[in-house]
Amino acid sequence: MSGALLEAVRLRLAESGAEPTPARVAEALRSEGRLMGDAEVLGVAARLRSELVGTGPLEPLLAEPDVTDVLVTAPDQVWVDRGAGLERTQVSFPDPAAVRRLAQRLAAIAGRRLDDARPWVDARLPDGTRLHAVLPPVAVGSTCLSLRVVRPRAFALEELVAEGTVPAGGERLLRAVLEARLSFLISGGTGSGKTTLLSSLLGLVAPDERIVLAEDSAELRPDHPHVVRLETRPANQEGSGLVTLRDLVRQALRMRPDRLVVGEVRGPEVTDLLAALNTGHEGGCGTVHANAASDVPARLEALGSTAGLDRAALHSQLAAALSVVIHLVRDQGGRRRVAEVHVLDRDRAGFVTTVPAAVRGAGGFEQAPGWGRLVALCRRGRGGP
């Protein structure tokens, strides 16, 4: 079937607002003076349905169970991440207009606007998939589309060990941190697996504890019986209705959380989170972007400054609020790895620094200078000496 004929059928169905059922596709084909057999009509109907209702050529990729990201940089440049770095696929779009149409339709499904006046969008689709798109001329040459897949269930910690994300034996250390109700942050770069690990760890929380999640985009899927999920909301076209992550953290504190979780600490909400962890909300956690575990205090310091918290006050709160930093990296093969676990300490000037407690080695975690402090924190958290 020629591209021109397919486009004519697509326009007829779009103008009528009709769903691309086989009967309607056959009717549209007859209107264009073309007769086809049943098998051909079913094939055209499936293709049009994918373009008009689904995700078009990307649908098979998003359906693969091991795909975490689908990236479109040009009509003939579609990439996926299956956990071992980016791979270029054979999938392609007919032209740049097809990529733009898909991006705009997905944005509309998410209730967002994407056009020349507002040429980018960051949103969540109804199935949880994270959407980001940028239109030309901001994106040079072609619409850029990024889809982050959120799987319907969290990986069990044992699965992450089997995949090599958590080193052999490392699950015992992570369980101890959870059971001791230590407050922790998972740090790492974009796509390093922070959300995946956090979802898995939250599944280990005792079933009689209440978890309240505050997220910019609802991505966490902990396997736990008592989870309350809160998500931010952008302002509408009139500029009203904005709900920020800081608003959610404040509301979460009034919802009797046993575990307060901030999906990603990225702005002034850090001050509310640290205040909460200093007022009896033990076991709180979240993720933060950082290049190394040792960079986390500086990263939080920068975020705290956006809320007007000075350096000394931030470090004072941080020292009392946070106990552990778990850092993830992507190795040279693109695989996600828990690289190290740090505990917090204060230097002579009173500023918080991190001390390696466990570092990934060839056979699993190896003890580092902060190991004794980490063991003591875990014992104290369990009510030990």
C-alpha positions as CSV (number, residue, x, y, z in Angstrom):
1,M,0.0,0.0,0.0
2,S,1.5,3.4,-1.0
3,G,2.3,6.1,1.5
4,A,0.0,8.5,-0.3
5,L,-3.0,6.1,-0.1
6,L,-2.3,5.4,3.6
7,E,-2.2,9.2,4.2
8,A,-5.5,9.7,2.4
9,V,-7.2,7.0,4.5
10,R,-5.7,8.4,7.6
11,L,-7.1,11.9,6.8
12,R,-10.5,10.6,6.1
13,L,-10.7,8.7,9.4
14,A,-9.2,11.7,11.3
15,E,-11.8,14.1,9.8
16,S,-14.7,11.8,10.7
17,G,-13.3,11.1,14.2
18,A,-14.0,7.4,13.5
19,E,-12.0,4.6,15.1
20,P,-9.9,2.8,12.5
21,T,-12.0,-0.5,12.6
22,P,-11.6,-2.9,9.6
23,A,-15.1,-1.9,8.3
24,R,-14.3,1.8,8.4
25,V,-10.9,1.3,6.8
26,A,-12.5,-0.7,4.0
27,E,-15.1,2.1,3.5
28,A,-12.3,4.7,3.4
29,L,-10.4,2.6,0.9
30,R,-13.5,2.3,-1.3
31,S,-13.9,6.0,-1.2
32,E,-10.4,6.3,-2.5
33,G,-11.2,3.9,-5.3
34,R,-9.2,1.0,-4.0
35,L,-10.4,-2.5,-3.2
36,M,-8.4,-4.9,-1.0
37,G,-8.8,-8.3,0.4
38,D,-9.7,-9.0,4.0
39,A,-6.1,-9.7,5.1
40,E,-4.8,-6.4,3.6
41,V,-7.7,-4.4,5.2
42,L,-6.9,-5.9,8.6
43,G,-3.2,-5.0,8.1
44,V,-4.0,-1.4,7.2
45,A,-6.5,-1.2,10.1
46,A,-3.8,-2.4,12.6
47,R,-1.3,0.0,11.2
48,L,-3.7,3.0,11.4
49,R,-4.9,2.1,14.8
50,S,-1.3,2.0,16.0
51,E,-0.7,5.5,14.5
52,L,-4.0,7.1,15.6
53,V,-4.5,5.5,19.0
54,G,-1.2,3.8,20.0
55,T,2.4,4.8,19.7
56,G,2.8,4.0,16.0
57,P,6.1,2.4,15.0
58,L,7.3,2.5,18.6
59,E,4.6,0.2,19.9
60,P,6.6,-3.1,19.5
61,L,9.6,-1.6,21.2
62,L,7.6,-0.4,24.2
63,A,6.0,-3.8,24.5
64,E,9.4,-5.5,24.9
65,P,9.8,-6.4,28.7
66,D,13.4,-5.4,28.9
67,V,13.2,-2.0,27.2
68,T,13.4,0.9,29.7
69,D,13.8,3.9,27.3
70,V,12.8,4.6,23.7
71,L,14.5,7.7,22.1
72,V,13.7,9.2,18.7
73,T,16.2,11.8,17.4
74,A,15.1,11.7,13.8
75,P,12.6,9.8,11.6
76,D,15.3,7.1,10.9
77,Q,17.0,7.3,14.2
78,V,15.2,5.3,16.9
79,W,17.2,4.1,19.9
80,V,16.3,1.8,22.8
81,D,17.9,1.0,26.2
82,R,17.6,-2.6,27.3
83,G,19.8,-2.2,30.3
84,A,23.1,-2.5,28.5
85,G,23.4,0.9,26.9
86,L,21.7,2.5,23.9
87,E,21.1,0.4,20.8
88,R,20.0,1.7,17.4
89,T,16.9,-0.1,16.0
90,Q,15.6,-0.7,12.5
91,V,12.4,1.1,13.4
92,S,11.7,4.3,11.4
93,F,9.1,6.9,10.7
94,P,8.0,8.0,7.1
95,D,9.1,11.6,7.7
96,P,9.6,14.3,10.4
97,A,5.9,15.2,10.3
98,A,5.0,11.7,11.5
99,V,7.3,12.1,14.5
100,R,5.7,15.5,15.3
101,R,2.2,14.1,15.0
102,L,3.0,11.3,17.4
103,A,4.6,13.6,19.9
104,Q,1.6,16.0,19.8
105,R,-0.9,13.2,20.1
106,L,0.9,11.7,23.1
107,A,1.0,15.2,24.7
108,A,-2.7,15.6,24.2
109,I,-3.4,12.2,25.8
110,A,-1.3,13.4,28.8
111,G,-3.4,16.6,28.9
112,R,-0.6,18.9,27.9
113,R,-0.1,21.3,25.1
114,L,2.7,20.9,22.5
115,D,2.9,23.3,19.6
116,D,5.0,26.2,18.2
117,A,4.1,28.4,21.1
118,R,5.0,25.8,23.7
119,P,7.6,23.6,21.9
120,W,8.4,21.1,24.7
121,V,6.5,18.9,27.1
122,D,7.3,16.7,30.1
123,A,4.4,14.6,31.2
124,R,3.2,11.2,32.2
125,L,1.0,9.1,30.0
126,P,-2.0,7.2,31.5
127,D,0.0,3.9,31.6
128,G,2.7,5.6,33.6
129,T,5.2,6.0,30.7
130,R,7.2,9.2,31.1
131,L,7.0,11.5,28.0
132,H,9.4,14.2,27.0
133,A,9.3,15.9,23.6
134,V,10.8,18.9,21.9
135,L,9.6,20.4,18.6
136,P,11.7,22.2,15.9
137,P,13.2,24.7,15.7
138,V,14.2,24.3,19.3
139,A,15.1,20.7,18.4
140,V,17.2,21.1,15.3
141,G,16.1,19.1,12.3
142,S,13.4,16.9,13.8
143,T,11.1,16.5,16.8
144,C,13.0,14.7,19.6
145,L,10.9,12.2,21.5
146,S,11.9,10.4,24.7
147,L,9.8,7.7,26.4
148,R,10.7,6.2,29.8
149,V,8.9,3.0,30.4
150,V,7.5,2.4,33.9
151,R,6.9,-1.3,34.5
152,P,3.7,-2.4,36.2
153,R,5.6,-4.1,39.0
154,A,8.8,-3.5,41.0
155,F,11.8,-5.9,40.7
156,A,12.4,-8.0,43.7
157,L,15.7,-7.4,45.4
158,E,16.8,-10.9,44.5
159,E,16.2,-10.1,40.8
160,L,18.5,-7.1,41.0
161,V,21.1,-9.4,42.5
162,A,20.6,-11.9,39.7
163,E,20.9,-9.0,37.1
164,G,24.1,-7.8,38.8
165,T,22.7,-4.4,39.8
166,V,23.2,-5.3,43.5
167,P,26.4,-7.2,44.2
168,A,26.2,-10.7,45.6
169,G,25.5,-10.4,49.3
170,G,24.7,-6.7,49.0
171,E,21.0,-7.5,49.6
172,R,21.8,-8.3,53.2
173,L,23.3,-4.8,53.8
174,L,20.4,-3.0,52.0
175,R,17.9,-5.0,54.1
176,A,19.7,-4.0,57.2
177,V,19.4,-0.4,56.3
178,L,15.7,-0.7,55.8
179,E,15.1,-2.8,58.9
180,A,17.0,-0.3,61.0
181,R,14.8,2.5,59.7
182,L,17.8,4.6,58.6
183,S,17.1,7.6,56.4
184,F,18.8,7.3,53.1
185,L,19.2,8.8,49.6
186,I,19.9,6.9,46.4
187,S,22.2,8.9,44.2
188,G,23.3,8.5,40.6
189,G,23.1,9.9,37.1
190,T,20.2,9.9,34.8
191,G,19.1,6.4,33.9
192,S,21.4,4.7,36.5
193,G,18.5,2.8,38.1
194,K,17.7,5.0,41.1
195,T,13.9,4.6,40.8
196,T,14.1,0.9,40.1
197,L,16.3,0.3,43.2
198,L,14.1,2.5,45.4
199,S,10.9,0.7,44.3
200,S,12.6,-2.6,45.2
201,L,13.7,-1.5,48.6
202,L,10.3,0.0,49.5
203,G,8.9,-3.5,48.9
204,L,10.9,-4.7,51.8
205,V,9.2,-2.3,54.3
206,A,7.1,-4.1,56.9
207,P,3.5,-4.5,55.6
208,D,2.0,-2.7,58.7
209,E,3.9,0.5,57.8
210,R,2.3,3.3,55.7
211,I,4.4,4.6,52.8
212,V,3.5,8.1,51.4
213,L,5.2,8.9,48.1
214,A,5.6,12.4,46.8
215,E,6.7,12.5,43.2
216,D,7.1,14.9,40.3
217,S,6.0,12.1,38.0
218,A,4.5,9.0,39.5
219,E,7.1,6.3,38.6
220,L,7.6,4.4,41.8
221,R,5.8,1.0,41.9
222,P,6.6,-0.6,45.3
223,D,5.2,-4.0,45.9
224,H,3.7,-3.0,49.3
225,P,0.1,-3.2,50.6
226,H,-0.1,0.3,52.0
227,V,1.1,3.0,49.7
228,V,-0.3,6.5,49.2
229,R,0.9,8.2,46.0
230,L,1.0,11.9,45.4
231,E,2.0,13.6,42.1
232,T,2.7,17.2,41.2
233,R,0.5,19.1,38.7
234,P,1.5,21.9,36.3
235,A,-0.3,25.1,36.1
236,N,-3.1,25.3,33.5
237,Q,-3.1,27.7,30.6
238,E,-4.4,30.5,32.8
239,G,-1.4,29.9,35.2
240,S,-3.4,28.5,38.1
241,G,-3.6,25.1,39.7
242,L,0.1,24.5,40.1
243,V,1.0,21.8,42.7
244,T,4.7,21.6,43.5
245,L,6.7,18.8,45.0
246,R,7.2,21.0,48.1
247,D,3.4,21.2,48.4
248,L,3.2,17.4,48.3
249,V,5.9,17.0,51.0
250,R,4.0,19.3,53.3
251,Q,0.7,17.5,52.7
252,A,2.4,14.1,53.1
253,L,3.5,15.1,56.6
254,R,-0.2,15.4,57.6
255,M,-1.0,11.9,56.3
256,R,0.6,9.9,59.1
257,P,3.5,8.4,57.1
258,D,5.6,5.7,58.6
259,R,7.9,6.2,55.6
260,L,8.0,9.6,53.8
261,V,9.5,9.1,50.3
262,V,10.4,11.9,47.8
263,G,10.8,10.3,44.4
264,E,13.4,12.8,43.3
265,V,14.8,15.6,45.5
266,R,15.4,18.4,43.0
267,G,14.5,21.8,44.5
268,P,13.4,23.7,47.6
269,E,11.4,20.6,48.9
270,V,14.7,19.4,50.3
271,T,14.3,21.7,53.3
272,D,10.9,20.3,54.1
273,L,12.2,16.7,53.7
274,L,15.1,17.4,56.0
275,A,12.9,19.1,58.5
276,A,10.5,16.1,58.5
277,L,13.4,13.6,59.0
278,N,14.5,15.7,62.0
279,T,11.1,15.5,63.6
280,G,10.5,11.8,64.2
281,H,9.9,10.6,60.6
282,E,12.5,7.9,60.6
283,G,13.2,5.7,57.6
284,G,12.5,8.4,55.0
285,C,14.2,8.2,51.7
286,G,14.4,9.4,48.1
287,T,16.7,9.9,45.1
288,V,18.9,12.7,44.0
289,H,21.0,13.3,40.9
290,A,24.7,13.3,41.7
291,N,27.9,12.2,40.0
292,A,29.3,10.5,43.2
293,A,28.1,9.8,46.7
294,S,30.7,12.3,48.0
295,D,28.9,15.0,45.9
296,V,25.6,14.6,47.6
297,P,26.1,17.1,50.4
298,A,27.1,19.8,47.9
299,R,24.2,18.9,45.7
300,L,21.7,19.2,48.6
301,E,23.4,22.4,49.6
302,A,22.7,23.9,46.2
303,L,19.1,22.7,46.3
304,G,18.7,24.2,49.8
305,S,19.9,27.5,48.6
306,T,16.9,27.7,46.3
307,A,14.7,27.8,49.4
308,G,16.8,30.4,51.1
309,L,18.5,28.0,53.5
310,D,22.1,29.0,54.1
311,R,25.0,26.6,54.1
312,A,25.5,26.2,57.8
313,A,21.7,25.6,58.5
314,L,21.5,23.1,55.6
315,H,24.5,21.1,56.9
316,S,23.2,21.2,60.5
317,Q,19.8,19.8,59.3
318,L,21.5,17.3,57.0
319,A,23.8,15.9,59.7
320,A,20.8,15.0,61.9
321,A,18.4,13.9,59.2
322,L,20.3,11.6,56.8
323,S,22.3,8.5,57.6
324,V,23.2,6.7,54.4
325,V,23.8,7.4,50.7
326,I,23.6,4.5,48.2
327,H,25.2,5.4,44.9
328,L,24.5,3.9,41.5
329,V,26.5,4.1,38.3
330,R,26.4,2.7,34.7
331,D,29.4,0.7,33.8
332,Q,31.2,0.9,30.4
333,G,28.7,-1.7,29.1
334,G,25.8,0.5,30.1
335,R,24.7,-1.8,32.9
336,R,23.4,-0.4,36.1
337,R,25.4,-1.1,39.3
338,V,25.3,-0.2,43.0
339,A,28.8,1.1,43.3
340,E,29.1,2.2,46.9
341,V,27.4,2.9,50.2
342,H,28.4,5.9,52.3
343,V,27.6,7.1,55.8
344,L,27.6,10.8,56.8
345,D,30.1,12.5,59.0
346,R,31.0,16.1,59.9
347,D,34.4,17.7,59.3
348,R,36.2,20.1,61.7
349,A,34.3,23.1,60.3
350,G,30.9,21.3,61.0
351,F,30.1,20.6,57.4
352,V,28.7,17.2,56.3
353,T,30.9,14.9,54.3
354,T,30.3,11.3,53.2
355,V,32.6,8.4,54.2
356,P,32.6,5.2,52.1
357,A,31.3,2.2,54.2
358,A,31.0,-0.4,51.5
359,V,32.5,-0.4,48.0
360,R,31.8,-2.8,45.2
361,G,34.6,-5.2,44.5
362,A,35.0,-8.3,42.3
363,G,33.3,-10.6,44.8
364,G,30.7,-8.2,46.2
365,F,30.8,-5.3,48.7
366,E,34.2,-4.7,50.4
367,Q,34.4,-3.0,53.8
368,A,35.6,0.6,53.7
369,P,36.5,3.2,56.5
370,G,32.9,3.9,57.4
371,W,31.9,0.2,57.8
372,G,32.0,0.3,61.6
373,R,29.8,3.4,61.7
374,L,27.3,1.8,59.3
375,V,27.1,-1.4,61.4
376,A,26.6,0.7,64.6
377,L,23.8,2.7,63.0
378,C,22.1,-0.5,61.9
379,R,22.4,-2.1,65.3
380,R,21.1,1.1,67.0
381,G,18.2,1.3,64.6
382,R,17.1,-2.2,65.6
383,G,17.2,-1.2,69.3
384,G,20.6,-2.7,69.9
385,P,23.5,-1.2,71.9
